[in-house]
Amino acid sequence: MVKETKLYDLLGVSPTANEQELKKGYRKAALKYHPDKPTGDTEKFKEISEAFEILNDPNTREVYDQYGLEAARSGGPSFGGAGAGGFPGGAGGFSGHQFSNDDAFNMFSQFFGGSAGGDPFSGGGFHGMGGMPGGMHGGMPGGFRSAAPQYEEEEVVPVNLPVSLEDLFIGKKKSFKIGRKGPGGSQEKTQIDIQLRPGWKAGTKVTYKNQGDYNPRSGGRKTLQFVIQEKAHPDFKRDGDDLIYILRLSFKESLLGFSKTINTIDGRKLPLSRSQPIQPTEISTYPGQGMPVSKNPSQRGNLIIKYKIDYPISLNDNQRIAIEQNF
């Protein structure tokens, strides 16, 4: 029985997983949480990569299974004896090194065949452990840390991307050209294609590596990070997955009722009617008429109708008498 299962859980495998199952688990998790993906999470990506490095080496896996994560990171339990930290034979070069984001990206690059492997997100870049003598397992004593080169982290340049609610509702593809600096400071243009997903919210980040200005120090290009901004809508205001619509009513309509029609975010006509008085703070909720839920686009938030009543700023004598006699 293993001491803990955290690393196995990160890869979505059981503690009895074999080498192929570990590789399959890493491949799936790393592609999902890679920072270049909309589902990306830099910290999660780093944890997944470290988990695979530890579990894919028999020595460090044995340390982890018996003594836990900290022991695997430090080289083994400190109870004295031969090897790193007292663990016979050491622990594959883990002696206290802090696993970094660079380590995670280097592992990802080498796992998917490096620059010769194409784009791993297109499905054509997976070459198992090809191109590495002996593969990741057993071919590189001490793990990736001693052999992987350290690259300068390119600057991330944020770019605000205003998008209409209609485009965020549909999940429209946005294509546009941007200007950037090429080698030698020359000006050039490149096309960026962003596939919006239904239900994305303001603040959603989409990262494109090597698409910005040329960096002469590194020989690469800066990273562009597009940040979704919601354009103001003439009819709706967004609140999470809900849409709020302000319906203006005359004082008479608020008392005697009304019959109106509004356009929904998806272009349908929604009839609204009332035969009784409306309170100024009253709201009406229409489930499933709001924005798509990004994690499950088949579900939608609510459409919330709020009422704004135009009260008269003055009353004539007849109006005063009518109010006094009837209210």
Backbone bond lengths (Angstrom), bond angles and torsions (degrees), N, CA, C in turn:
res aa  C-N    CA-C-N  psi(-1)  N-CA   C-N-CA  omega(-1)  CA-C   N-CA-C  phi
1 M - - - 1.476 - - 1.524 109.40 -
2 V 1.336 116.72 134.03 1.457 120.75 -178.95 1.520 110.42 -79.40
3 K 1.347 114.37 154.48 1.469 119.27 -178.29 1.523 111.43 -69.12
4 E 1.348 117.04 -38.75 1.456 121.38 178.29 1.525 109.52 -151.62
5 T 1.333 116.32 160.95 1.479 120.07 -174.72 1.518 113.24 -119.04
6 K 1.327 118.01 11.60 1.467 120.64 -174.06 1.528 112.22 -54.56
7 L 1.338 117.92 -48.08 1.458 120.35 -176.29 1.526 111.65 -67.09
8 Y 1.327 116.94 -37.76 1.460 120.12 176.22 1.530 110.48 -64.02
9 D 1.343 115.85 -39.33 1.465 119.98 -179.99 1.526 111.02 -64.63
10 L 1.337 117.08 -37.25 1.466 120.20 178.75 1.523 111.74 -61.17
11 L 1.328 116.96 -33.75 1.464 121.28 179.56 1.519 112.62 -92.30
12 G 1.346 116.54 -4.00 1.457 120.07 178.62 1.513 113.22 69.05
13 V 1.347 117.06 33.35 1.459 120.71 179.91 1.524 109.40 -127.20
14 S 1.331 115.69 168.95 1.461 120.95 178.94 1.524 109.29 -90.16
15 P 1.342 118.14 161.15 1.471 121.22 178.63 1.527 113.70 -62.24
16 T 1.326 118.13 -12.85 1.458 120.95 178.19 1.535 111.79 -96.93
17 A 1.309 118.20 9.12 1.464 122.17 -175.24 1.527 111.42 -60.08
18 N 1.339 115.65 141.38 1.456 119.91 176.49 1.526 109.72 -89.33
19 E 1.353 116.05 -177.42 1.458 120.46 -175.13 1.522 112.44 -60.74
20 Q 1.328 117.86 -43.22 1.456 120.72 -179.26 1.520 111.98 -65.86
21 E 1.323 116.50 -37.65 1.467 120.19 178.48 1.522 110.85 -66.65
22 L 1.334 116.78 -36.77 1.470 120.20 176.95 1.527 110.42 -64.19
23 K 1.346 116.13 -44.53 1.464 119.77 179.61 1.526 111.17 -62.67
24 K 1.331 115.82 -42.78 1.456 119.91 179.63 1.525 110.94 -63.53
25 G 1.345 116.70 -41.45 1.465 120.57 178.95 1.514 111.87 -64.65
26 Y 1.357 116.11 -42.41 1.462 119.40 178.78 1.523 110.84 -64.14
27 R 1.338 116.24 -44.82 1.459 119.99 -178.24 1.527 110.81 -56.84
28 K 1.315 116.99 -48.09 1.463 121.58 -177.59 1.518 111.56 -64.84
29 A 1.340 116.68 -46.72 1.463 120.64 -176.94 1.526 111.44 -70.02
30 A 1.347 117.33 -40.58 1.459 120.29 -178.03 1.521 111.83 -66.43
31 L 1.330 117.18 -39.13 1.466 119.96 177.51 1.517 111.36 -66.67
32 K 1.330 116.68 -35.88 1.463 120.21 -178.78 1.524 111.78 -68.95
33 Y 1.340 117.09 -41.93 1.460 120.32 -171.86 1.536 113.31 -103.88
34 H 1.340 117.65 7.26 1.464 119.01 176.55 1.530 109.42 -58.29
35 P 1.342 118.07 134.17 1.475 120.56 -176.34 1.521 114.78 -57.33
36 D 1.334 118.48 -18.78 1.466 120.18 178.56 1.518 112.67 -78.60
37 K 1.309 117.72 -12.50 1.455 121.11 -178.98 1.537 110.02 -91.29
38 P 1.335 118.28 151.74 1.473 120.45 175.77 1.526 112.72 -58.27
39 T 1.342 116.15 -27.70 1.465 120.52 177.94 1.522 111.62 -89.07
40 G 1.347 116.50 8.70 1.455 121.03 -172.64 1.520 114.28 -65.42
41 D 1.318 114.06 150.64 1.462 122.40 177.54 1.528 106.14 -148.78
42 T 1.332 117.84 108.21 1.461 121.48 -172.98 1.523 112.17 -59.25
43 E 1.328 117.34 -44.92 1.461 120.57 -177.94 1.523 111.29 -67.26
44 K 1.320 116.67 -41.50 1.462 121.13 178.21 1.528 110.00 -64.16
45 F 1.323 116.37 -40.81 1.460 121.77 179.11 1.523 110.40 -60.33
46 K 1.326 116.68 -41.52 1.459 120.57 179.09 1.525 110.74 -66.44
47 E 1.337 117.39 -42.28 1.461 120.85 179.65 1.526 111.44 -63.15
48 I 1.336 116.23 -41.35 1.469 120.63 179.01 1.525 110.77 -62.67
49 S 1.325 116.39 -42.26 1.464 120.95 -178.72 1.524 110.89 -66.00
50 E 1.319 116.89 -42.95 1.465 119.87 178.03 1.525 110.64 -64.01
51 A 1.339 115.84 -40.02 1.462 119.50 178.57 1.524 111.10 -58.82
52 F 1.322 116.48 -43.46 1.463 119.72 -179.02 1.522 111.17 -67.96
53 E 1.338 116.94 -40.24 1.462 119.22 -179.74 1.526 111.13 -61.41
54 I 1.337 115.89 -41.41 1.464 119.79 -179.38 1.523 111.37 -69.39
55 L 1.332 116.76 -47.70 1.462 120.01 -173.53 1.523 112.62 -76.34
56 N 1.331 118.23 -23.74 1.455 120.17 -177.65 1.524 112.50 -81.24
57 D 1.333 117.28 -8.32 1.456 121.85 175.48 1.530 108.10 -104.25
58 P 1.340 118.44 121.26 1.474 119.95 -175.86 1.524 113.56 -57.02
59 N 1.348 117.33 -36.62 1.457 119.83 -177.98 1.524 111.62 -67.06
60 T 1.349 116.24 -51.33 1.462 118.44 -178.34 1.525 111.24 -70.59
61 R 1.314 117.05 -29.58 1.465 118.92 176.16 1.525 110.52 -64.19
62 E 1.334 116.15 -40.26 1.467 119.74 179.34 1.528 110.74 -64.18
63 V 1.342 115.35 -41.85 1.466 119.17 177.22 1.521 110.43 -61.42
64 Y 1.336 116.17 -46.31 1.458 120.25 -179.24 1.524 111.70 -61.48
65 D 1.334 116.13 -46.27 1.463 119.25 -178.26 1.521 111.81 -59.98
66 Q 1.332 117.07 -36.47 1.462 120.24 -175.22 1.526 113.35 -88.45
67 Y 1.346 116.10 -36.38 1.462 118.15 -169.70 1.533 114.91 -124.14
68 G 1.344 118.41 -9.33 1.446 119.75 176.28 1.517 113.83 100.65
69 L 1.350 115.59 179.74 1.458 122.70 -170.88 1.517 113.30 -65.79
70 E 1.331 117.70 -46.51 1.463 119.90 -176.72 1.517 111.20 -61.87
71 A 1.331 116.74 -37.33 1.461 119.86 178.06 1.524 110.61 -65.49
72 A 1.338 116.63 -40.72 1.467 120.00 179.13 1.524 111.01 -65.35
73 R 1.318 117.27 -36.58 1.457 120.91 179.14 1.523 112.22 -68.41
74 S 1.325 116.62 -36.94 1.467 121.09 -173.79 1.514 113.01 -91.39
75 G 1.321 118.39 -7.46 1.453 120.05 176.82 1.499 114.17 107.31
76 G 1.322 118.27 -2.30 1.458 120.49 177.80 1.509 111.15 133.78
77 P 1.318 118.05 168.45 1.468 121.57 -179.00 1.517 111.02 -68.78
78 S 1.312 117.11 141.59 1.469 121.73 -176.18 1.517 110.53 -90.03
79 F 1.364 115.38 68.39 1.455 117.35 177.67 1.525 111.36 -111.00
80 G 1.350 115.62 14.30 1.459 119.52 176.73 1.509 111.49 87.51
81 G 1.326 116.03 161.83 1.454 120.58 179.26 1.508 110.47 113.35
82 A 1.324 115.45 -168.44 1.450 119.98 -174.35 1.505 111.72 -79.44
83 G 1.367 114.67 164.22 1.458 120.38 173.89 1.505 111.92 82.24
84 A 1.348 116.08 -175.95 1.467 122.28 -177.82 1.499 110.28 -70.32
85 G 1.342 116.18 122.83 1.455 119.80 177.56 1.511 112.47 64.02
86 G 1.315 118.42 17.85 1.448 119.56 178.59 1.500 113.84 92.34
87 F 1.325 118.56 -3.22 1.469 119.86 -179.03 1.518 108.82 -86.76
88 P 1.303 118.62 123.53 1.464 120.63 -176.16 1.517 111.28 -55.20
89 G 1.339 115.21 126.44 1.456 119.97 177.35 1.515 113.35 84.85
90 G 1.319 118.02 0.93 1.461 120.63 -179.92 1.506 111.00 74.32
91 A 1.356 116.47 -167.63 1.466 121.37 -177.46 1.512 110.50 -135.58
92 G 1.302 117.00 45.05 1.465 119.65 171.96 1.508 114.45 66.78
93 G 1.348 119.02 26.56 1.457 120.06 174.08 1.501 114.32 87.20
94 F 1.319 119.27 20.61 1.452 120.95 -177.91 1.519 112.98 -87.83
95 S 1.294 119.53 9.99 1.453 122.25 -165.71 1.515 113.64 -55.14
96 G 1.308 116.53 76.85 1.448 122.71 170.44 1.509 115.87 78.35
97 H 1.329 120.15 4.79 1.469 121.66 179.80 1.529 110.66 -66.97
98 Q 1.332 115.47 135.53 1.465 120.17 178.31 1.519 109.31 -86.68
99 F 1.320 117.14 115.19 1.461 121.57 -178.21 1.522 109.10 -63.57
100 S 1.338 118.00 130.23 1.463 122.32 -172.30 1.519 111.67 -116.46
101 N 1.342 115.24 172.33 1.468 120.27 174.81 1.527 111.10 -62.15
102 D 1.339 116.85 -37.49 1.462 120.01 177.64 1.518 110.75 -61.37
103 D 1.329 117.10 -41.68 1.463 120.13 177.11 1.523 110.69 -58.35
104 A 1.335 115.83 -42.15 1.464 120.11 -177.97 1.520 111.35 -64.73
105 F 1.351 117.28 -44.96 1.461 119.92 179.94 1.528 111.77 -67.87
106 N 1.334 116.74 -37.14 1.458 119.33 177.67 1.525 111.19 -64.56
107 M 1.315 116.19 -41.39 1.457 119.62 178.27 1.524 110.59 -62.56
108 F 1.330 116.09 -44.03 1.467 120.51 -179.73 1.522 110.48 -60.36
109 S 1.350 116.00 -44.90 1.451 120.45 -178.69 1.521 111.51 -62.28
110 Q 1.325 116.72 -43.75 1.456 119.82 -177.73 1.533 111.54 -74.08
111 F 1.294 117.01 -34.04 1.466 120.00 178.72 1.520 111.22 -63.65
112 F 1.351 116.11 -39.91 1.456 119.84 -177.54 1.534 112.45 -93.80
113 G 1.311 116.62 20.25 1.454 119.63 171.80 1.508 115.04 91.07
114 G 1.357 117.77 9.87 1.456 120.34 178.23 1.514 112.14 64.28
115 S 1.329 116.85 -154.69 1.462 121.42 -176.23 1.514 112.35 -67.72
116 A 1.329 117.33 -19.57 1.459 119.84 -179.86 1.507 112.52 -81.97
117 G 1.323 115.56 -6.76 1.458 118.65 -173.30 1.496 114.50 -89.44
118 G 1.342 118.20 -2.68 1.460 119.11 -179.33 1.515 110.95 77.78
119 D 1.291 116.18 -157.11 1.456 123.34 -177.75 1.521 109.51 -92.80
120 P 1.359 118.71 110.76 1.462 119.49 -178.18 1.510 112.86 -63.90
121 F 1.355 117.85 -23.32 1.458 120.04 -178.45 1.520 112.29 -76.73
122 S 1.340 117.12 -14.66 1.459 119.38 179.29 1.513 112.30 -89.59
123 G 1.332 115.81 -7.09 1.450 120.31 -179.73 1.504 112.79 93.76
124 G 1.368 118.28 -4.38 1.451 120.00 -177.74 1.506 113.53 -102.61
125 G 1.343 119.07 0.90 1.446 119.53 -173.69 1.504 114.38 -102.03
126 F 1.310 120.58 6.09 1.452 121.29 -176.98 1.516 110.05 -91.98
127 H 1.345 115.20 113.46 1.448 119.61 179.05 1.518 109.88 -123.57
128 G 1.288 116.17 31.46 1.461 119.58 179.79 1.507 110.56 58.14
129 M 1.326 116.51 -125.14 1.450 120.53 -178.79 1.529 110.10 -110.77
130 G 1.336 116.64 23.57 1.454 120.57 -176.77 1.505 112.73 -62.81
131 G 1.341 116.54 154.76 1.455 121.54 176.31 1.504 113.43 83.32
132 M 1.359 119.22 -0.84 1.448 121.84 -179.05 1.514 107.70 -124.23
133 P 1.312 119.10 118.18 1.454 121.20 -177.88 1.517 111.13 -53.53
134 G 1.307 115.54 119.48 1.457 119.39 179.29 1.497 113.38 79.38
135 G 1.356 117.74 -0.31 1.461 120.20 -178.14 1.514 110.99 72.41
136 M 1.330 116.92 -174.21 1.456 121.33 178.46 1.510 110.55 -68.66
137 H 1.331 116.70 -30.46 1.455 120.54 -174.63 1.515 110.19 -92.38
138 G 1.291 116.67 109.70 1.452 121.18 173.69 1.515 113.74 90.56
139 G 1.337 120.66 -20.77 1.457 121.69 -174.74 1.504 113.66 -86.69
140 M 1.358 118.13 -15.45 1.454 120.99 -177.71 1.514 108.97 -128.64
141 P 1.322 119.39 88.22 1.461 121.01 -179.31 1.509 110.34 -55.74
142 G 1.332 114.32 133.07 1.456 119.17 178.79 1.501 113.21 89.10
143 G 1.314 118.94 1.85 1.458 121.03 176.60 1.521 111.26 80.49
144 F 1.327 116.69 -167.90 1.461 122.31 -175.21 1.511 113.27 -75.29
145 R 1.303 117.21 -21.08 1.455 118.97 -168.08 1.523 112.37 -62.04
146 S 1.343 117.36 -38.11 1.450 119.68 -175.70 1.517 112.60 -80.36
147 A 1.369 117.17 -22.76 1.454 119.62 -173.05 1.521 113.06 -105.29
148 A 1.338 118.69 -28.42 1.460 120.95 -173.47 1.520 110.64 -74.85
149 P 1.331 119.24 130.03 1.465 121.39 177.56 1.519 110.67 -69.99
150 Q 1.311 115.93 151.06 1.463 121.64 179.10 1.517 108.86 -99.52
151 Y 1.318 117.05 121.42 1.453 121.49 -178.13 1.527 110.31 -103.34
152 E 1.326 114.54 150.53 1.463 119.74 175.46 1.514 109.57 -67.51
153 E 1.317 116.02 131.11 1.452 120.42 178.66 1.529 108.83 -73.36
154 E 1.328 116.83 119.58 1.457 120.17 -178.07 1.535 110.84 -68.86
155 E 1.324 114.53 147.68 1.466 120.53 178.86 1.528 110.40 -63.07
156 V 1.333 115.79 138.24 1.458 121.61 176.58 1.526 108.21 -97.28
157 V 1.328 116.11 121.07 1.467 121.49 -177.37 1.525 108.47 -106.25
158 P 1.348 118.14 112.80 1.469 119.83 179.00 1.523 111.52 -74.56
159 V 1.317 116.53 139.52 1.464 122.69 178.85 1.529 107.91 -132.70
160 N 1.316 116.52 117.43 1.469 120.01 178.40 1.527 109.71 -71.38
161 L 1.333 115.43 135.38 1.468 120.88 -178.66 1.528 108.99 -124.55
162 P 1.357 117.39 97.24 1.472 119.72 178.99 1.528 110.68 -69.71
163 V 1.331 115.74 131.36 1.462 121.31 -177.76 1.530 108.74 -135.70
164 S 1.315 117.00 139.80 1.468 121.01 179.23 1.521 110.41 -75.27
165 L 1.327 116.51 156.26 1.465 120.85 176.45 1.521 110.98 -61.37
166 E 1.329 116.72 -34.79 1.467 119.52 179.57 1.531 110.91 -62.77
167 D 1.349 116.86 -41.72 1.462 119.88 179.40 1.526 111.47 -68.10
168 L 1.344 116.96 -36.03 1.458 120.31 177.13 1.525 111.11 -72.38
169 F 1.312 116.94 -25.96 1.463 120.57 176.27 1.532 110.14 -70.82
170 I 1.317 116.32 -45.27 1.463 121.12 -176.68 1.526 111.73 -76.70
171 G 1.357 116.33 -37.94 1.452 120.35 -170.02 1.519 109.32 85.19
172 K 1.320 115.73 54.64 1.464 121.62 -172.90 1.525 111.54 -81.25
173 K 1.312 116.22 151.47 1.456 121.64 174.10 1.526 109.16 -84.66
174 K 1.326 116.39 128.40 1.459 121.76 179.86 1.530 108.36 -110.21
175 S 1.317 116.16 125.55 1.464 121.92 178.17 1.521 109.07 -123.77
176 F 1.326 116.38 132.47 1.455 119.44 179.58 1.526 108.99 -157.35
177 K 1.310 116.06 161.75 1.452 121.96 179.56 1.525 109.46 -102.92
178 I 1.329 115.12 140.53 1.461 120.27 177.82 1.524 108.72 -122.74
179 G 1.313 115.47 150.68 1.453 120.56 174.86 1.519 109.99 -91.82
180 R 1.315 116.91 144.32 1.459 121.38 179.60 1.526 109.08 -153.78
181 K 1.342 115.38 164.74 1.455 121.35 179.77 1.524 109.88 -90.91
182 G 1.315 115.58 132.74 1.446 121.09 175.81 1.511 110.86 -97.88
183 P 1.333 118.18 -176.09 1.466 121.34 176.54 1.524 110.86 -56.12
184 G 1.325 116.11 136.82 1.463 119.95 -179.46 1.510 113.44 80.56
185 G 1.350 117.78 5.52 1.460 121.15 178.76 1.509 114.38 84.28
186 S 1.337 117.61 6.18 1.465 120.17 179.73 1.522 110.65 -66.57
187 Q 1.326 116.01 149.05 1.450 121.74 178.71 1.526 109.77 -91.17
188 E 1.315 115.69 135.63 1.458 120.35 179.26 1.518 109.57 -145.55
189 K 1.314 115.57 167.00 1.457 121.09 178.83 1.522 109.39 -124.38
190 T 1.316 115.47 147.43 1.458 120.90 175.55 1.520 108.97 -140.16
191 Q 1.315 116.19 151.82 1.467 120.65 -179.71 1.526 110.19 -94.03
192 I 1.310 114.98 134.46 1.463 122.14 176.64 1.520 107.97 -114.15
193 D 1.311 117.17 130.45 1.466 123.11 175.91 1.520 108.69 -113.68
194 I 1.319 116.40 122.84 1.463 121.45 177.89 1.520 108.64 -120.63
195 Q 1.306 115.88 119.80 1.454 121.08 176.81 1.520 108.82 -91.20
196 L 1.333 115.58 102.59 1.463 119.94 177.17 1.523 109.68 -67.08
197 R 1.308 115.66 150.11 1.454 120.25 175.84 1.522 109.23 -109.18
198 P 1.327 117.06 139.90 1.470 119.28 -179.07 1.528 110.99 -54.69
199 G 1.327 115.11 128.95 1.456 119.96 175.89 1.508 115.38 93.46
200 W 1.350 118.45 -2.73 1.459 118.75 176.56 1.522 109.94 -56.28
201 K 1.335 115.32 145.51 1.465 121.75 -177.11 1.523 110.93 -109.66
202 A 1.319 115.45 165.78 1.460 120.94 173.46 1.523 108.48 -58.02
203 G 1.317 116.18 138.06 1.462 121.09 -178.57 1.514 113.70 98.20
204 T 1.330 117.61 -13.32 1.466 120.27 176.43 1.527 109.21 -62.21
205 K 1.339 116.36 133.82 1.465 121.20 -176.39 1.521 110.45 -109.77
206 V 1.324 115.85 136.21 1.464 122.58 176.17 1.523 106.94 -123.91
207 T 1.336 116.85 118.48 1.459 121.80 -171.88 1.525 111.49 -104.62
208 Y 1.339 115.33 134.13 1.459 122.53 176.53 1.520 108.74 -125.69
209 K 1.326 116.17 107.67 1.458 119.67 177.39 1.532 110.50 -75.52
210 N 1.348 114.68 149.65 1.473 121.95 174.24 1.527 113.48 59.61
211 Q 1.324 117.55 34.40 1.459 120.92 178.83 1.526 112.60 -120.28
212 G 1.319 117.65 -2.93 1.457 120.85 -177.74 1.517 112.74 -95.91
213 D 1.331 115.87 -155.74 1.465 121.41 179.88 1.531 110.56 -62.57
214 Y 1.338 115.11 146.85 1.459 120.79 176.57 1.522 109.61 -67.98
215 N 1.343 116.38 135.75 1.458 122.34 179.40 1.529 108.26 -107.27
216 P 1.340 118.12 105.69 1.478 119.68 -175.99 1.524 112.91 -65.40
217 R 1.333 118.82 -23.49 1.467 120.83 -179.18 1.520 111.73 -68.97
218 S 1.335 115.80 -39.41 1.460 119.30 -176.32 1.522 113.50 -102.86
219 G 1.332 115.44 -16.34 1.452 118.79 -175.48 1.516 113.19 78.53
220 G 1.326 116.50 6.98 1.466 121.35 178.36 1.516 111.14 -113.88
221 R 1.302 115.66 -166.10 1.463 121.12 179.21 1.525 110.01 -121.33
222 K 1.315 114.20 153.68 1.456 119.56 179.48 1.527 110.42 -68.62
223 T 1.318 114.64 159.64 1.463 121.68 179.43 1.524 109.80 -91.32
224 L 1.324 116.49 132.00 1.462 121.21 175.87 1.533 108.66 -99.38
225 Q 1.298 115.45 130.78 1.466 120.43 177.80 1.532 108.25 -122.49
226 F 1.328 115.17 106.15 1.454 120.78 -179.39 1.525 109.62 -83.09
227 V 1.332 114.70 129.83 1.464 121.00 -178.42 1.524 108.22 -111.69
228 I 1.318 116.66 118.68 1.457 121.40 -176.98 1.524 110.62 -66.46
229 Q 1.329 115.66 128.70 1.463 122.77 173.43 1.528 107.85 -119.93
230 E 1.312 116.88 135.47 1.467 120.18 179.67 1.522 109.99 -88.45
231 K 1.328 115.90 124.38 1.455 120.13 175.12 1.529 110.06 -68.26
232 A 1.323 115.26 146.13 1.466 119.02 175.64 1.523 109.73 -63.38
233 H 1.336 115.72 136.32 1.463 121.06 -179.03 1.525 109.87 -106.57
234 P 1.331 117.59 140.38 1.469 119.15 -177.64 1.526 113.86 -66.90
235 D 1.340 117.85 -22.79 1.462 120.01 -175.39 1.525 114.17 -116.46
236 F 1.336 117.17 -34.71 1.457 120.10 -171.52 1.527 111.99 -114.69
237 K 1.320 114.36 148.65 1.451 121.77 168.62 1.525 106.91 -121.74
238 R 1.325 116.56 132.07 1.461 120.67 -175.70 1.524 111.09 -88.41
239 D 1.322 115.49 139.75 1.461 122.65 174.68 1.525 107.00 -135.99
240 G 1.337 116.13 91.49 1.454 119.77 -174.70 1.523 109.95 67.69
241 D 1.323 116.78 -121.18 1.467 121.05 176.31 1.527 111.92 -94.73
242 D 1.337 117.04 -2.71 1.465 121.42 -179.61 1.530 110.63 -92.66
243 L 1.325 114.87 154.29 1.457 121.84 173.22 1.524 108.80 -117.43
244 I 1.312 115.77 136.14 1.464 121.42 -179.64 1.523 108.93 -110.35
245 Y 1.320 115.13 129.87 1.465 121.45 179.22 1.531 107.84 -120.34
246 I 1.323 116.36 128.17 1.464 121.29 178.37 1.530 108.19 -95.14
247 L 1.327 116.54 115.68 1.462 121.85 179.70 1.524 109.41 -102.07
248 R 1.308 116.08 116.98 1.465 120.59 -179.16 1.527 109.84 -83.56
249 L 1.310 115.90 134.05 1.461 123.07 178.99 1.517 109.90 -127.62
250 S 1.312 115.46 143.85 1.461 119.22 171.91 1.533 108.26 -74.47
251 F 1.307 115.74 163.80 1.468 120.32 177.89 1.532 109.72 -58.76
252 K 1.315 115.83 -39.76 1.460 120.69 179.20 1.530 110.90 -63.75
253 E 1.341 117.03 -45.12 1.467 120.56 179.91 1.518 111.43 -64.03
254 S 1.328 117.06 -34.60 1.460 119.49 -179.82 1.524 111.71 -67.49
255 L 1.330 116.76 -24.17 1.467 120.41 -179.60 1.528 112.45 -95.68
256 L 1.323 116.90 -42.73 1.468 120.40 -172.40 1.530 113.84 -98.40
257 G 1.344 116.85 -10.47 1.454 119.56 -178.78 1.516 112.12 103.02
258 F 1.342 116.19 174.14 1.464 120.45 -175.51 1.527 108.98 -158.63
259 S 1.311 114.57 167.73 1.465 122.49 172.62 1.520 107.58 -142.11
260 K 1.348 116.69 113.80 1.455 121.77 -176.04 1.522 110.00 -136.85
261 T 1.319 115.80 168.64 1.459 122.50 176.56 1.524 108.70 -134.68
262 I 1.351 116.63 134.43 1.460 120.67 177.10 1.531 108.90 -122.98
263 N 1.333 115.61 158.36 1.464 121.54 175.93 1.524 109.58 -91.38
264 T 1.332 117.09 131.43 1.452 121.21 177.06 1.525 109.81 -81.51
265 I 1.332 117.59 171.76 1.456 122.12 -177.31 1.529 111.72 -63.96
266 D 1.341 117.33 -25.34 1.456 120.34 179.30 1.521 112.15 -97.50
267 G 1.359 117.76 14.79 1.458 121.78 171.34 1.515 116.14 87.00
268 R 1.331 118.29 5.63 1.463 119.68 178.08 1.529 110.35 -86.02
269 K 1.314 115.27 164.40 1.463 121.76 177.11 1.527 108.77 -96.49
270 L 1.318 116.31 129.30 1.464 120.98 179.12 1.531 109.00 -117.74
271 P 1.346 118.07 111.54 1.468 120.18 179.10 1.527 111.14 -76.26
272 L 1.323 115.79 137.37 1.464 122.58 177.34 1.518 108.40 -126.71
273 S 1.310 116.72 133.14 1.466 119.37 179.07 1.519 109.57 -148.88
274 R 1.320 114.55 157.27 1.462 121.41 179.73 1.516 108.37 -156.49
275 S 1.309 117.54 138.38 1.464 121.18 179.48 1.520 112.11 -112.45
276 Q 1.332 117.04 -6.75 1.455 121.70 179.89 1.525 110.54 -116.06
277 P 1.319 118.29 163.57 1.462 121.13 -179.14 1.532 112.57 -59.02
278 I 1.321 114.68 148.64 1.470 123.00 178.53 1.527 108.75 -106.63
279 Q 1.325 116.47 132.61 1.455 120.54 174.82 1.533 109.18 -81.13
280 P 1.329 118.54 145.10 1.471 120.73 -177.37 1.521 113.75 -58.31
281 T 1.335 117.68 -30.35 1.471 121.06 -177.67 1.526 112.35 -95.29
282 E 1.309 117.45 3.92 1.463 120.94 -175.20 1.535 111.18 -73.61
283 I 1.325 115.93 147.28 1.466 121.55 174.54 1.527 109.34 -131.52
284 S 1.313 116.46 154.91 1.464 122.65 174.65 1.526 107.84 -122.61
285 T 1.324 116.98 133.67 1.464 122.02 -175.90 1.521 110.73 -114.56
286 Y 1.334 115.60 131.75 1.458 122.28 177.86 1.532 108.28 -118.55
287 P 1.341 117.77 99.28 1.472 121.07 -176.65 1.525 112.21 -61.88
288 G 1.328 115.14 145.24 1.450 121.12 175.07 1.515 115.06 72.76
289 Q 1.336 118.35 16.72 1.463 121.55 179.96 1.532 112.07 -115.28
290 G 1.347 115.92 11.88 1.461 119.81 179.77 1.514 112.13 -97.06
291 M 1.338 116.05 -146.81 1.462 122.09 -178.84 1.523 110.21 -83.27
292 P 1.350 117.12 154.69 1.467 119.61 174.76 1.531 110.58 -64.24
293 V 1.320 116.52 148.37 1.456 121.89 173.42 1.534 106.88 -81.50
294 S 1.329 117.60 119.80 1.472 120.75 -169.57 1.522 112.80 -58.03
295 K 1.336 117.90 -36.56 1.462 120.42 -178.93 1.522 112.04 -79.31
296 N 1.315 117.04 -15.53 1.467 121.55 178.61 1.518 108.24 -150.00
297 P 1.356 117.70 79.24 1.467 121.91 -172.22 1.521 114.74 -59.84
298 S 1.341 118.55 -15.30 1.459 119.58 177.44 1.524 111.14 -72.62
299 Q 1.332 116.98 -15.58 1.461 121.92 175.72 1.524 109.56 -100.57
300 R 1.330 115.30 149.97 1.452 120.32 -179.96 1.517 110.52 -133.65
301 G 1.328 114.63 154.84 1.448 120.40 175.12 1.520 111.04 -75.83
302 N 1.323 115.88 -165.52 1.463 121.46 -175.63 1.526 111.28 -101.90
303 L 1.322 114.69 156.13 1.456 121.88 166.90 1.527 106.72 -100.38
304 I 1.309 115.55 122.25 1.467 121.00 -176.57 1.530 108.53 -112.66
305 I 1.319 115.13 121.18 1.470 121.02 178.89 1.525 108.82 -97.60
306 K 1.330 115.31 121.91 1.463 121.22 173.16 1.529 107.71 -111.72
307 Y 1.306 116.24 148.07 1.468 120.97 -173.85 1.521 110.63 -109.18
308 K 1.316 114.80 134.71 1.461 121.11 174.25 1.520 107.44 -117.34
309 I 1.308 115.80 112.59 1.463 121.16 -174.24 1.526 109.32 -96.60
310 D 1.322 114.99 127.25 1.463 120.63 178.73 1.527 109.22 -86.78
311 Y 1.325 116.25 91.96 1.458 120.50 178.13 1.521 109.69 -73.42
312 P 1.340 117.39 145.24 1.471 119.84 177.08 1.522 110.26 -66.52
313 I 1.318 115.83 145.63 1.472 119.78 179.36 1.521 111.18 -90.00
314 S 1.338 116.52 -8.63 1.472 119.80 176.42 1.527 108.53 -156.27
315 L 1.333 117.31 158.85 1.473 123.36 179.54 1.523 108.69 -130.73
316 N 1.357 115.77 139.71 1.466 118.28 173.24 1.521 108.78 -85.34
317 D 1.309 115.97 177.64 1.473 119.81 -175.18 1.526 111.54 -62.90
318 N 1.319 117.12 -44.51 1.465 119.13 -178.92 1.526 111.72 -60.94
319 Q 1.325 116.59 -38.37 1.458 120.00 178.89 1.524 110.62 -66.88
320 R 1.291 116.55 -40.57 1.460 120.18 177.93 1.522 111.19 -61.17
321 I 1.348 114.49 -44.53 1.473 118.70 -179.08 1.526 110.12 -63.47
322 A 1.340 116.47 -42.32 1.453 119.76 -179.47 1.529 111.61 -62.28
323 I 1.308 116.27 -39.66 1.465 119.76 179.48 1.517 110.90 -68.68
324 E 1.350 115.78 -43.19 1.459 118.89 -179.00 1.528 111.83 -64.66
325 Q 1.341 117.19 -35.13 1.458 121.00 -177.53 1.524 112.39 -78.69
326 N 1.345 117.91 -23.31 1.463 119.95 -171.72 1.520 114.85 -115.04
327 F 1.307 118.02 -5.77 1.466 119.27 -178.31 1.535 110.33 -128.24
